[in-house]
Amino acid sequence: MSSSTNLAEQQFTDIENPLLWPILDILRKQNIGWKVHTLASRLSELNILPTLDISPDKDLFKRNFLIMNALYQLQDTLSPNSWIQVQAMDIRLLGRVNNAGFAIDLEDPLREYYTDWTNYEAEEGEVKRLLNEFWTRYRNFVGDIQGDISRKQALRLFELPADATQKDIRKRWRKLALKWHPDRDNGNADKFRVLCKAWNVLREKDFTTP
């Protein structure tokens, strides 16, 4: 396998799952008592998670995969300050844990499976179109701001240089989103919407269909 093929597969695996933000909304409002299927139901009620396949069995698999993938991404994002317990039948958000026995297990076979987008059983282009749709749904849910933002303005909002990589951008987006998320004590809904708008411009390479 060529190095360019390996790079393409790595970029596909690294795509951000937009479901992690509405899931964080849900868990912050009720931090325990969740299962994958109850999270799926809540996301459907919010009109963020549509039917994914005409086959009920495939629809269930795809919903479970996307939610587990988002939970593992959220676990990475919140650690080490907070902890997401990722178990299909017992999902919970713990507050500041100070590494008290909580550590991400990179050897966990479930984590390895659910963070590998090739296991979603769909072409890369289909996955990117689906996640793009999720992002649009979430942006509409939190409220979009009027007007366009250029890439240069977006990078300025993120306090990043013009040559920032997609990895740098994604890392900065998660940090800023967590800081200004409206469910946080010092969050700011208007600031969060502006950052969402900027991310919508900067995420383009993550979600562009090849």
N, C-alpha and C positions, 0 to 999 in steps of 0.2 A: 504494500500500500504506500502511495506517495506521501511526502510530507504535506503537500497541499491538501490531500484528502483528509489526512489526520487533523489538520487545522480546521477544515470545514466541519468535520464531525465534532470537534471541541467547541466551536462557536455555536453549533446547533444545541449541544448539551448545555451551554451556558445561558441560553435564553431566559430572560426573566419572566416569571409567571405572574400576570397581573392579579390573579386571584388572592395573592398573599395580602393585599391591602384591604379588600372587603372582609377577608377572614380575620385580619387583625381588628377591624372595626367590630366584628361580631364578638370576638373573644374578649375585647376590652369591656364590652357591655355586660358580658356574662362569661367569666373566665373558666368555669368548670362545667361538667355535665354534657359535653359534646361528643358526638360520634360522627364518623364520616358521613353517614346517611342523613343525620340531622343537620349537619353543616350544609350538605347539598340541598336539603329542603329549604333552609333559610336563604341560601344564595338564590335559589329559584324564586322564592317569594319576593326577593329584591330585584328580580328581573336581570340578574347578572349571570346566572348559569342556565342556559337554555337546554333543550333536548339536544343531545350530541350525536345520536344515531337512531335510525328507525328500528333497529333490533334492540329490544329491551335489555338483553344480556350485554351487548356491546355498549349501550348507553350507560349502564351501571358501571362497567369496567372503566370507561373513559372518565366518568364523573369521579370515581374513586381515585384514578390515577392523577387527575389534575389537582384534586384536593390534597392528596398526599404529597405530590410534588411541591405545591405551594407551602404546605406545612414545613417541609424540610428546608425550603428556601427561607421561610420566616424564622425558623430555628437558627439558621446561619446568621440572619440579619440581626436578631435580638441578642444573641449570645455575645459576650458573657454577662451582660447586665440583667437580662431577663431570660426566662426559660420556657420553651414550648415543649410540652410533653406530646410526642407524636406516637400515639397508639390508636389504631382504627376505632376501638371501642371506648377509649378514654383520652380525649384530647383536652388539654387544659393549659392555661397561660398563668405562669407563676411570676410574681414580682421580682424584685431585686434579690438574687440568690447568692451573690458573692462566691460563685463556684463551689457551693456547699454540696459536693458530690455530684454535680451536674456537669457533664462534658459531652461534646458531640462525638459520637462513635463513628468514625469514618469507615470502619470495617463492617458496619451494620449492613447485612445483605438487603434489607428492605430499603434503606436509604440509597444504596447503590442502584437498586432496581428503579425506584420511583424518581430518581434524579437523572436518569438516562432517558432522554426524549425518544430515542429509537424504540423503546418499549411501549410507546403509546399506540403503536400499530397504525401509523398514518404517515404519509409522505411529509417531508419537511415543510413544503409549501402549505399543506393543509394545516399543519400545526401552527405555523406563523399567522395564517389568516384567522384561525380560531382565536389565538391570543390577542391579535389585533382587535377582533370583535369584542373580546372581554374588556380590553382597555377602554374602548369607546363606550361600552356600557357603564363602566365604573366612572369614567370622566363625566358622563351625563348624570350619573347618580350623585356625585359630590358637587356638581355644578361647574360648568365651563365658564371661563372669562371671555369677554369680547375682544376681538382684534387678534392680529397675528403677531407672533414673536419670531424673530430671525434666529438662526443658529448662533450667531455672534452674541445676541442678547441673552439667549438661553444659557450659553456658556458663562456669560458674565454673572447671571443670577446664581449659577452653580459655583462661581468663583473658581473656574477652571481655565487653563490655557487653550488656545486654538487647536493645539495638537494633542489634546486629551484623547486617550483611547476609550473604546466602548466599555472596557472593564473599569477604567477610572470614572467614567460618567455614571455607570450603573452603581458603583460603590458610593459615589457622592449623592446620587439620587436617594438611595435608601437611607443614608445618614440624615439628609435634610428632611425627607418625608417623615421619618420618625420624630425628628425634633419639632416639626410644625404641625404634625397630625392633630386635627381638631379634638380628638378624644384625650389628648394629653393635657395635664393641668395647665401648662404654659403654651399650649398649642394655639394656632391661629388659622381659622378656616380660610380666610382670604389669602393668606400667604401660601397655604397648602394648595389652593386652586391655581395660584400663579406658578408654583413649582410643578404642578401636574401639567400645566400648559407647556412649560419649558421642557419637561421630560418627554412630552408628546412629540416635540421637535427632535430632541437628541436621541431618542430611542430608535429612530428610523432604521438604522443598520441592523438592530436586533430583530426587527419584524419585517424587513423587506423580503418579499418572496423571491427566491433565486430564479 
